[in-house]
Each structure stands twice: as structure tokens, then as C-alpha cells.
Amino acid sequence: MSKIRTEHLGRQALIYVRQSTLTQVRENLGSQARQYDLAQRALDLGWTKEQVVVVDQDQGQSGASAEGRDGFQRLVADVGMGYAGAVFSLEASRLARSCVDWYRLLEICALTKTLVIDDESVYDPSHHNDRLLLGFKGTMSEAELHWLHSRLTGGRLKKAESRKLRLDLPTGLVYDNAGKIVLDPDESVQQTVGLLFETFETAGSAGAVARHFRMQELRFPTREQRGPLKGELRWQHLTPRRVTSVLHNPLYAGTYVYGRTELKFEPRSGQIRPVEKRVRRKNPKDWDVLIRDAHPAYISWDQYLRNQQRLEDNRT
């Protein structure tokens, strides 16, 4: 007995299309074409062309969360309103990489008698066996994301331990032709970065450093690291936030580091996502990789630590 009934064919067929990054959107054209081909699958199963709605606003968005995915939220809303007879997706991971989002969608589909259809089969979330199978697929999708992240993190850590991981360098440091970290060859850049550290030694706060630069009509350099302007130098007004960013960066002390920050999860009420991710700086003794005297420096390691303590005292 077919799971697709007249009541399903009388409603819309939502075709959800998503790829996680803009690079995938540009390069993985085969996967993209297979997702759009689901519209033809809907026609073959009995929906009319007018009923087929392609939801592809989330191209280039990760499926790890529903937050920021307008297309997915629109799809959930349409299913909840009873507009959809079926949701088409190439696989569970396209719809959600989070079990929270996946089970929420399945629950709404079950309540509104909406089918879930991929390129292999037709599932009815209101049926126990189909719900069980869909739940397993969602769990595997979330686990796959965890495994991918673990492999990526492990590979980056291994490269960092041997100083082969290419870091995003702050203004004042560049890579030479041999791939080694050196001081920026522009002497005006070196002098300005050095002046920032000297001023902080005497002024004692990030705000005071920014005021000194403003009063002396001095600007601070920024060397573009990406895009069509990569390598170009821009001079901008110095802000206390930028001063703090420079003072917190241990690369200026000739120290190669990796793993300076960690994610913290904070509960949120009344939001789409029950928790919010925040980035927190770790104590230097907890950094994953710390190699001192790895490259030329603007300040010593001891001075870097003194600056951190001074910033902390100012904040307190």
C-alpha cells in the first residue's frame, strides 16, 4: 500500500536544498544537481509542477544548527501550518545535523501527517517503524558531524605541534618565501607596532594608548590576509579594542601557539536554540601548543605575561 495518499498530493511538496559551505556550492555541482533533481522525483510521485516549492535559501549554511537557516525555519513553519504534504531532501544531513532540530521536525511532520522523502524511500513519521528509522538516520548524521570535526581537529593539532600549521598572523608579522614567520619588512609597520607596546608600558591602559595615537595623529596598520586585496596595507585609527587585541596576541612575543580559546555553552530561554556558544580565552598553561622563541618577536614572553596581568587588573 502506497504511503502517498490523496491528502498528501493535495498539499505542497517542499524540496530542501543545502550545502554547508560556499566552496561546496561552487564546486560540488554534482551533489547540488542531485538535490534539485528531487523536484522531478516529486512530479514522478504525483505532485504537480505548481505544488513543488524549492527551498534553497540555506546554501552555504552549516546544518549543525537551525539558527541562521531561514530556509529550514520557513520549512518547519510551513509543515506546522499544514501546507506541506511531503518534505524532500537528499538525505537527513541536508535537513539537520542536530538531533534537536531533526526530532523537532519529525514531531511536527507526524502531527500534520507530512511525509519525509529522500532519493531512496518514502517515510511516514506518524508510523512507528518509519519514525524509528528516521531517528536512527538523524543520529548517524549528528555522529558523522562529530567524527568529521574530531578528525579535522586532530589533524590541525598534529600539524601545530610540529609548527607546520599555517596561522593567521597579526599585523607586524608575515610569512617569508620559505614559509617562516618573520617581522614585516615594512619598517614603518615595525615601528608603529613597537610604539604601541612602548606606549602601553608607560600609559598603562588600552584606552590611554588609543588616545596617545589619536593626539599624535598616528594611525595603525592592517595588512589584508585574504581576498583580492591580500597583502595590501591599510592605515586606520587605533581603537582600544584593537590595542587589546594586539596585547593579547602571544605571536608578538615570538611564541607559536595553538588552542588559545575554547567554546562555552550557555543556556538561553525562549530561543530557537536552547544554548548559545561563546568563545572564551584559556589560561596559557592550558593552551594545546605553546612553543617559545619560535620566531622573531616585538616583546619578550615575560613582558607579554606582565601585559596580560595589567589588562586583567584594569578590567577588574
C-alpha positions as CSV (number, residue, x, y, z in Angstrom):
1,M,0.0,0.0,0.0
2,S,1.4,3.4,-1.0
3,K,2.2,5.8,1.8
4,I,1.5,8.7,-0.6
5,R,-2.3,9.4,-0.4
6,T,-4.6,12.0,-1.9
7,E,-4.3,14.2,1.2
8,H,-0.6,14.4,0.6
9,L,-0.9,15.2,-3.1
10,G,-3.3,18.0,-2.3
11,R,-0.6,19.9,-0.4
12,Q,2.8,21.3,-1.4
13,A,6.0,19.3,-2.0
14,L,8.9,21.1,-0.3
15,I,12.3,20.4,-1.8
16,Y,15.0,21.3,0.7
17,V,18.4,22.1,-0.9
18,R,21.5,22.8,1.3
19,Q,25.3,22.6,1.1
20,S,27.4,23.5,4.1
21,T,29.9,26.0,2.6
22,L,30.1,28.4,-0.4
23,T,33.0,26.4,-1.7
24,Q,30.8,23.3,-1.9
25,V,28.1,25.4,-3.6
26,R,30.7,26.5,-6.2
27,E,32.5,23.2,-6.7
28,N,30.2,20.2,-5.7
29,L,27.9,20.7,-8.6
30,G,27.0,17.0,-8.8
31,S,25.6,16.9,-5.3
32,Q,23.8,20.2,-6.0
33,A,22.2,18.9,-9.2
34,R,21.0,15.7,-7.4
35,Q,19.2,17.8,-4.8
36,Y,17.5,20.0,-7.4
37,D,16.5,16.8,-9.2
38,L,14.3,15.9,-6.3
39,A,11.8,18.3,-7.8
40,Q,11.4,15.8,-10.7
41,R,11.0,13.0,-8.2
42,A,8.1,14.9,-6.7
43,L,6.5,15.2,-10.1
44,D,7.0,11.5,-10.8
45,L,5.3,10.7,-7.5
46,G,2.2,12.6,-8.4
47,W,2.6,16.3,-7.3
48,T,2.0,18.9,-9.9
49,K,4.6,21.5,-11.0
50,E,2.7,24.3,-9.2
51,Q,2.8,22.4,-6.0
52,V,6.6,21.9,-6.0
53,V,8.4,24.5,-3.9
54,V,12.2,24.6,-3.8
55,V,13.6,25.9,-0.5
56,D,17.3,26.8,-1.2
57,Q,17.9,29.9,0.9
58,D,20.3,28.0,3.1
59,Q,23.0,27.4,0.5
60,G,26.4,27.8,2.1
61,Q,25.0,27.3,5.7
62,S,26.0,24.6,8.1
63,G,23.3,22.2,9.2
64,A,24.7,22.0,12.8
65,S,22.1,24.4,14.0
66,A,18.7,25.8,12.8
67,E,19.8,29.3,13.9
68,G,20.5,31.5,10.9
69,R,19.0,29.0,8.5
70,D,16.0,30.9,7.2
71,G,15.1,28.2,4.7
72,F,14.9,25.5,7.3
73,Q,12.8,27.7,9.7
74,R,10.4,28.5,6.8
75,L,10.1,24.8,6.0
76,V,9.3,23.9,9.6
77,A,6.7,26.7,9.7
78,D,5.0,25.6,6.5
79,V,4.9,22.0,7.8
80,G,3.5,23.2,11.1
81,M,0.8,25.1,9.3
82,G,-0.2,22.0,7.3
83,Y,0.8,23.5,4.0
84,A,3.2,20.6,3.1
85,G,2.3,17.1,2.0
86,A,5.9,16.0,1.9
87,V,9.4,17.2,2.6
88,F,12.0,16.1,0.1
89,S,15.7,16.0,0.9
90,L,18.6,14.1,-0.5
91,E,19.4,12.8,3.0
92,A,18.8,13.6,6.7
93,S,22.1,15.5,7.0
94,R,20.8,18.1,4.5
95,L,17.9,18.9,6.8
96,A,19.7,18.9,10.1
97,R,23.0,17.8,11.7
98,S,21.5,18.3,15.1
99,C,19.2,15.7,16.7
100,V,17.3,18.6,18.4
101,D,16.3,20.1,15.1
102,W,15.8,16.7,13.4
103,Y,13.4,15.3,16.1
104,R,11.6,18.6,16.2
105,L,10.9,18.4,12.5
106,L,9.8,14.8,12.7
107,E,7.4,15.6,15.6
108,I,5.8,18.3,13.5
109,C,5.6,16.1,10.4
110,A,3.9,13.4,12.5
111,L,1.3,15.8,13.9
112,T,0.5,17.2,10.5
113,K,0.7,13.9,8.6
114,T,3.6,15.2,6.4
115,L,5.8,12.6,4.7
116,V,9.6,12.7,4.6
117,I,11.0,11.6,1.2
118,D,14.7,11.1,0.1
119,D,16.1,9.7,-3.1
120,E,15.7,6.1,-1.7
121,S,12.4,5.9,0.0
122,V,9.2,7.4,1.4
123,Y,8.8,7.7,5.2
124,D,5.7,8.5,7.3
125,P,6.8,9.9,10.7
126,S,3.4,9.1,12.1
127,H,4.3,5.4,11.7
128,H,6.4,3.9,14.5
129,N,8.8,1.9,12.3
130,D,9.4,4.8,9.9
131,R,9.9,7.2,12.8
132,L,12.4,4.8,14.3
133,L,14.4,4.6,11.1
134,L,14.3,8.3,10.6
135,G,15.5,8.8,14.1
136,F,18.4,6.5,13.5
137,K,19.3,8.4,10.3
138,G,19.3,11.7,12.3
139,T,21.5,10.2,15.0
140,M,24.0,8.9,12.4
141,S,24.1,12.3,10.7
142,E,24.9,14.1,14.0
143,A,27.5,11.5,14.8
144,E,29.1,11.9,11.4
145,L,29.5,15.6,12.0
146,H,31.2,14.8,15.3
147,W,33.6,12.4,13.6
148,L,34.4,14.9,10.9
149,H,35.2,17.6,13.4
150,S,37.3,15.2,15.5
151,R,39.4,14.2,12.5
152,L,39.9,17.8,11.4
153,T,40.8,19.0,14.9
154,G,43.2,16.1,15.4
155,G,44.9,16.8,12.1
156,R,45.3,20.5,12.9
157,L,46.7,19.8,16.3
158,K,49.3,17.4,14.9
159,K,50.4,20.0,12.4
160,A,50.6,22.7,15.1
161,E,52.8,20.5,17.3
162,S,55.4,20.4,14.5
163,R,54.8,24.1,13.7
164,K,53.6,23.2,10.2
165,L,50.1,24.6,10.7
166,R,49.9,28.0,8.9
167,L,48.5,30.6,11.4
168,D,46.6,33.8,10.7
169,L,49.4,36.3,11.5
170,P,48.6,39.7,13.1
171,T,49.8,42.9,11.6
172,G,53.6,43.2,12.0
173,L,54.4,39.6,11.3
174,V,54.4,37.9,7.8
175,Y,55.5,34.6,6.2
176,D,58.6,34.8,4.1
177,N,59.2,32.8,0.9
178,A,60.3,29.8,2.9
179,G,57.1,29.8,4.9
180,K,58.8,31.0,8.1
181,I,57.3,33.7,10.4
182,V,59.3,37.0,10.2
183,L,58.9,40.7,11.1
184,D,57.0,42.7,8.5
185,P,59.7,44.0,6.1
186,D,58.0,47.5,6.1
187,E,59.9,49.4,8.7
188,S,57.0,51.8,9.3
189,V,54.9,48.9,10.3
190,Q,57.5,47.6,12.6
191,Q,58.0,51.0,14.3
192,T,54.3,51.5,14.7
193,V,53.7,48.1,16.3
194,G,56.7,48.6,18.6
195,L,55.4,52.1,19.6
196,L,52.1,50.5,20.7
197,F,53.9,48.2,23.1
198,E,56.1,51.0,24.3
199,T,53.2,53.3,24.9
200,F,51.3,50.7,26.9
201,E,54.3,50.2,29.2
202,T,54.1,53.9,30.2
203,A,50.4,54.7,29.7
204,G,49.1,51.5,31.4
205,S,45.8,51.0,29.6
206,A,44.4,50.3,26.1
207,G,42.3,53.4,26.2
208,A,45.4,55.6,27.0
209,V,47.3,54.0,24.1
210,A,44.5,54.8,21.7
211,R,44.2,58.4,23.0
212,H,48.0,58.9,22.5
213,F,47.8,57.7,18.9
214,R,44.9,60.0,18.3
215,M,46.5,63.0,19.9
216,Q,49.7,62.4,17.8
217,E,47.6,61.9,14.7
218,L,49.1,58.4,14.3
219,R,47.4,55.5,12.6
220,F,47.8,51.8,12.9
221,P,48.5,49.4,10.0
222,T,46.4,46.5,8.9
223,R,47.7,44.1,6.2
224,E,45.0,42.2,4.4
225,Q,45.3,38.4,4.7
226,R,42.6,37.3,2.3
227,G,40.7,38.3,-0.8
228,P,41.7,40.3,-3.8
229,L,43.5,42.8,-1.7
230,K,45.6,40.2,0.1
231,G,49.0,41.7,1.2
232,E,47.9,45.3,0.8
233,L,48.5,47.7,3.8
234,R,45.8,50.0,5.2
235,W,46.3,52.6,7.9
236,Q,43.4,53.2,10.3
237,H,42.5,55.0,13.5
238,L,43.6,52.9,16.5
239,T,40.8,51.9,18.9
240,P,41.1,50.5,22.5
241,R,39.6,47.2,21.2
242,R,42.4,46.9,18.6
243,V,45.0,47.7,21.2
244,T,43.7,45.0,23.5
245,S,43.7,42.5,20.6
246,V,47.4,43.2,19.9
247,L,48.3,43.0,23.5
248,H,46.6,39.6,23.9
249,N,48.3,38.0,20.9
250,P,51.3,35.9,22.0
251,L,52.7,35.7,18.5
252,Y,54.2,39.2,19.1
253,A,56.3,37.6,21.9
254,G,57.8,35.1,19.4
255,T,55.6,32.3,20.7
256,Y,53.9,29.8,18.4
257,V,50.6,28.9,19.9
258,Y,47.5,26.8,19.1
259,G,44.3,26.3,21.0
260,R,44.1,29.6,22.9
261,T,40.3,29.5,23.1
262,E,37.5,27.2,23.9
263,L,33.8,27.1,23.3
264,K,31.4,27.6,26.3
265,F,27.8,26.7,26.1
266,E,25.3,29.0,27.9
267,P,21.5,28.2,28.3
268,R,19.0,30.5,26.7
269,S,15.3,30.6,27.3
270,G,12.7,31.3,24.7
271,Q,15.1,31.0,21.8
272,I,15.3,28.6,18.8
273,R,18.5,27.1,20.1
274,P,18.4,26.2,23.9
275,V,22.1,27.1,24.3
276,E,24.4,29.8,23.0
277,K,28.0,29.2,22.1
278,R,30.6,31.7,23.4
279,V,34.4,31.8,22.8
280,R,36.5,32.1,25.9
281,R,40.2,32.6,26.2
282,K,42.1,29.9,28.1
283,N,44.9,30.3,30.5
284,P,48.3,29.9,28.8
285,K,49.1,26.8,30.8
286,D,46.0,25.2,29.1
287,W,46.9,26.0,25.5
288,D,47.2,23.0,23.3
289,V,50.5,24.1,21.8
290,L,53.0,26.7,23.2
291,I,56.4,26.9,21.6
292,R,58.5,29.9,22.9
293,D,61.2,31.6,20.8
294,A,59.8,30.2,17.6
295,H,60.2,33.3,15.5
296,P,61.3,37.0,15.8
297,A,59.4,39.0,18.4
298,Y,58.4,42.5,19.3
299,I,58.4,41.9,23.1
300,S,59.7,39.2,25.4
301,W,57.5,36.4,26.9
302,D,57.8,38.0,30.4
303,Q,56.6,41.3,29.1
304,Y,53.7,39.6,27.4
305,L,52.7,38.0,30.7
306,R,53.0,41.4,32.5
307,N,50.8,42.9,29.9
308,Q,48.1,40.2,30.5
309,Q,48.2,40.8,34.2
310,R,47.9,44.6,33.7
311,L,45.0,44.1,31.3
312,E,43.3,41.9,33.9
313,D,43.9,44.4,36.7
314,N,42.4,47.2,34.5
315,R,39.3,45.0,33.7
316,T,38.8,44.2,37.4
